[in-house]
Structure formats: C-alpha cells, structure tokens
Amino acid sequence: MLATETKVSAKDRELEDLASVIQATAVALSPRAVATLAAHPDAVCGALAVAANALLAKDSDKGPEVIRGADSQLVEPREADRRIAGRTRIGTMENLLTSTQLAKLVGLKTRQSVHDWLKKGRIIGWLGAKRGYVFPAEQFDERGRPLKGLDRIARQFDDAYTTWCWLTAPYDGLDGKEPLTLLRQGKATLVEAAVKGHLQGDFA
C-alpha cells in the first residue's frame, strides 16, 4: 500500500511540473494564441501525445499514447502527426504546393527559381511534415503572381508560418476580416498598417 501511495505521489509531482512548463510557455504567447489553444483542447492534448511518443520512442518500447477525442483510440506516431497537422496547421494538403508544383503554376523554369523567390521574401513557404518546402496556393492571384504587398507583410515577421497564421486569421483591427482577403482586394497599405500595430502590441 505504501509503494502505491509513493507511486501516485510521484506522478502528482510530475503532473505539477508538466503544468508549470505549459503555463510558463503559454505566458510567452500572444493573447490570441492562448485563446486559440484554450478553444481547441483536443489539439493541445494531441500535440502533447505526439511529443510524448517521440520521446518515448528514444528510450522505451511502450506503445503510442492515446489522443483524446470523440472516439479515443491508439494510433501510431506517424498517424498522430498527420491528425495533429490537420487540426493545427492552416491549409490542407490540397492547397499547399510543393516547389515543383509552384514552379509549374507560376511559369518558373526550375524549383531553384521558386527558392530564389522565397529567399527574397516574395513568397511565403515553410518546411512541411515531409521533406521539402510547401507554399500556400492562396498567396497568389489568378495570374499566378504573389499578391501585391505580400512581401512587405512577410518581412515584418520572424518566420513564414507565423506570417501565414496571421494573414489567414480574422483580425479585430481589420473589423474581423482576414488580412489575406484584404490583400486580395488590393488593400495592401491597410494590411501593412495593421500588422505593424499588431506587432507593437495592439491586439484590438
């Protein structure tokens, strides 16, 4: 009985340590990010399960953790990654282009030309779950050209995925409209002003 009580007590301490890590991380996030995570507890739970699986795989033969959901079930780490990516990444596989697909879409001769655009900040792309970069199709107009003003927005952020998250989420400072929608309407100056306000801490 004593051994059981000690084991439970140790787990309680570990849970407290984990809660402290999560809380410390959340404090560093923006209010919008915290609200989004709080509104999607299943995605948070799944992300923790994926991280746990990756760490467990290094030093044990334990089976995969359960991802909580309407129909909880055991899943392999690769399947868990796929499900969490689907819940947490903006953009589906259908509208995320590879460099080869993008080169064909916009009429570039090689994939290197696509990456030259990326280095110059003309387009937005990030490393996908598999090898290689992916590029959201919605950043291009009907002629296959990057939306006007996109480069000025992208350079305001430290990484491409954060840029895309901001562009594709309703923003209160733009009357609840998505910045990307306004870029598509030719309102790049308005969006640029909004992103500067956002990065200065104006979340209203």
C-alpha atoms as one frame of an Amber mdcrd trajectory, in Angstrom:
protein
   0.000   0.000   0.000   2.820   2.344   0.841   4.507   1.672  -2.507   1.277
   2.558  -4.329   0.896   5.815  -2.396   4.516   6.747  -3.184   3.988   5.999
  -6.876   0.851   8.138  -7.037   2.605  10.931  -5.189   5.489  10.870  -7.680
   3.051  11.078 -10.582   1.290  14.009  -8.942   4.602  15.853  -8.686   5.371
  15.114 -12.340   1.946  16.424 -13.351   2.602  19.611 -11.416   5.975  20.001
 -13.154   4.352  19.495 -16.565   1.611  22.003 -15.756   4.260  24.550 -14.763
   6.106  24.057 -18.070   2.893  24.513 -20.058   1.894  27.586 -18.082   5.319
  29.192 -18.489   5.157  28.567 -22.229   1.638  29.954 -22.511   2.614  33.163
 -20.720   5.043  33.929 -23.544   2.337  33.542 -26.207   0.107  36.298 -27.524
  -3.419  36.613 -26.070  -4.829  35.459 -29.423  -2.645  32.335 -29.397  -3.647
  31.480 -25.825  -7.332  31.903 -26.664  -6.955  29.682 -29.726  -5.283  26.901
 -27.733  -7.898  27.144 -24.986 -10.640  26.794 -27.600  -9.057  23.620 -29.037
  -8.132  21.373 -26.066  -8.159  18.220 -28.222  -5.451  19.662 -30.462  -3.344
  20.602 -27.422  -3.804  17.121 -25.962  -2.861  15.543 -29.261   0.244  17.690
 -29.622   1.387  16.611 -26.158   0.785  12.977 -27.100   2.888  13.367 -30.260
   5.736  14.905 -28.237   5.481  12.128 -25.634   5.558   9.444 -28.339   8.677
  10.939 -29.896  10.474  10.982 -26.539   9.276   7.516 -25.521  10.498   6.069
 -28.809  14.055   7.025 -27.874  14.266   5.020 -24.677  11.407   2.520 -24.448
   9.257   0.066 -26.348   5.968   1.340 -24.930   3.047   1.667 -27.259   1.741
   5.008 -28.506  -0.266   7.263 -26.230  -3.996   7.818 -26.697  -5.080  11.015
 -28.411  -8.255  12.211 -26.744 -11.232  12.804 -28.954 -14.797  11.765 -29.663
 -13.591   8.232 -30.438 -10.370   7.763 -28.480  -8.081   5.142 -29.954  -4.468
   4.071 -30.070  -2.627   5.405 -33.089   0.893   5.097 -34.412   3.167   8.178
 -34.136   3.054   8.844 -37.889  -0.749   8.792 -37.901  -0.795  11.019 -34.811
   1.428  13.530 -36.624  -0.929  13.525 -39.604  -4.010  14.109 -37.450  -2.443
  16.892 -35.422  -1.130  18.597 -38.555  -4.626  18.514 -39.962  -6.036  20.140
 -36.833  -3.370  22.709 -36.164  -1.804  23.754 -39.457  -3.573  26.297 -41.591
  -4.000  24.946 -45.089  -4.730  21.432 -46.277  -2.645  19.194 -48.481  -4.786
  20.335 -51.416  -3.732  23.990 -51.178  -0.132  23.560 -50.052   2.072  23.369
 -53.120   5.482  21.763 -53.460   8.232  23.778 -55.122   7.752  21.731 -58.310
   4.004  22.374 -58.359   4.524  26.056 -57.666   7.108  26.422 -60.433   4.604
  24.930 -62.870   1.767  27.141 -61.599   3.601  30.429 -61.965   5.616  29.517
 -65.047   9.080  29.328 -63.499  11.587  27.053 -65.209  13.079  25.399 -62.125
  12.430  24.740 -58.448  15.514  26.831 -57.708  13.681  29.862 -59.066  10.951
  29.213 -56.501  13.505  29.131 -53.700  15.065  32.316 -55.027  11.654  33.964
 -54.637  11.467  32.558 -51.110  14.909  33.908 -50.139  13.986  37.329 -51.489
  10.814  37.325 -49.389   8.485  37.497 -52.385   6.521  34.413 -51.304   5.708
  32.500 -48.129   6.789  28.902 -47.580   7.911  26.617 -44.775   9.281  23.115
 -44.314   6.438  20.621 -44.465   5.930  17.464 -42.437   7.773  15.585 -45.179
  10.947  16.663 -46.950  10.902  19.954 -48.777   9.124  23.267 -48.558   5.410
  23.856 -49.048   3.778  27.036 -50.303   0.142  28.104 -49.710  -1.631  28.491
 -53.049  -3.815  31.330 -51.721  -0.883  33.762 -51.698  -1.064  34.006 -55.497
  -3.529  35.900 -57.657  -5.478  34.494 -60.603  -2.442  35.024 -62.857  -0.192
  33.024 -60.555   1.671  36.037 -59.193   2.302  36.773 -55.493  -0.358  39.091
 -54.074   0.703  42.720 -54.156   2.105  43.818 -50.796   2.700  40.261 -49.579
   6.460  40.824 -49.442   6.029  43.896 -47.214   3.920  41.888 -44.779   6.208
  38.849 -44.757   9.284  40.842 -43.830   7.589  42.010 -40.619   7.640  38.501
 -39.111  10.455  36.217 -37.998   9.168  33.111 -39.755   6.897  32.206 -42.656
   4.402  30.034 -40.800   3.699  32.756 -38.235   3.154  35.151 -41.134   0.623
  32.833 -42.738  -1.200  32.248 -39.446  -1.652  35.990 -39.035  -2.710  36.526
 -42.644  -5.387  33.830 -42.538  -6.988  34.566 -39.166  -9.736  37.160 -38.578
  -8.147  40.287 -37.114 -10.092  42.666 -34.867  -8.028  45.631 -36.054  -9.393
  44.999 -39.559 -13.037  44.734 -38.462 -12.711  40.986 -38.062 -11.598  40.415
 -41.644  -8.717  38.182 -42.669  -5.671  40.231 -43.768  -5.180  37.898 -46.736
  -8.672  38.715 -48.017  -7.872  42.422 -47.921  -4.571  41.850 -49.721  -6.516
  40.080 -52.447  -8.757  43.158 -52.656  -5.740  45.394 -53.225  -5.691  46.926
 -49.735  -2.013  46.228 -49.001  -1.414  49.597 -47.290  -4.238  48.925 -44.824
  -2.920  45.448 -44.050   0.630  46.710 -43.615  -0.539  49.275 -41.073  -2.488
  46.571 -39.250   0.467  44.199 -38.990   2.678  46.955 -37.588   0.058  47.707
 -34.963  -0.259  44.012 -34.170   3.472  43.550 -33.673   3.620  46.629 -31.450
   1.101  45.003 -29.137  -2.144  46.456 -30.443  -4.382  43.385 -30.362  -7.620
  45.354 -30.527
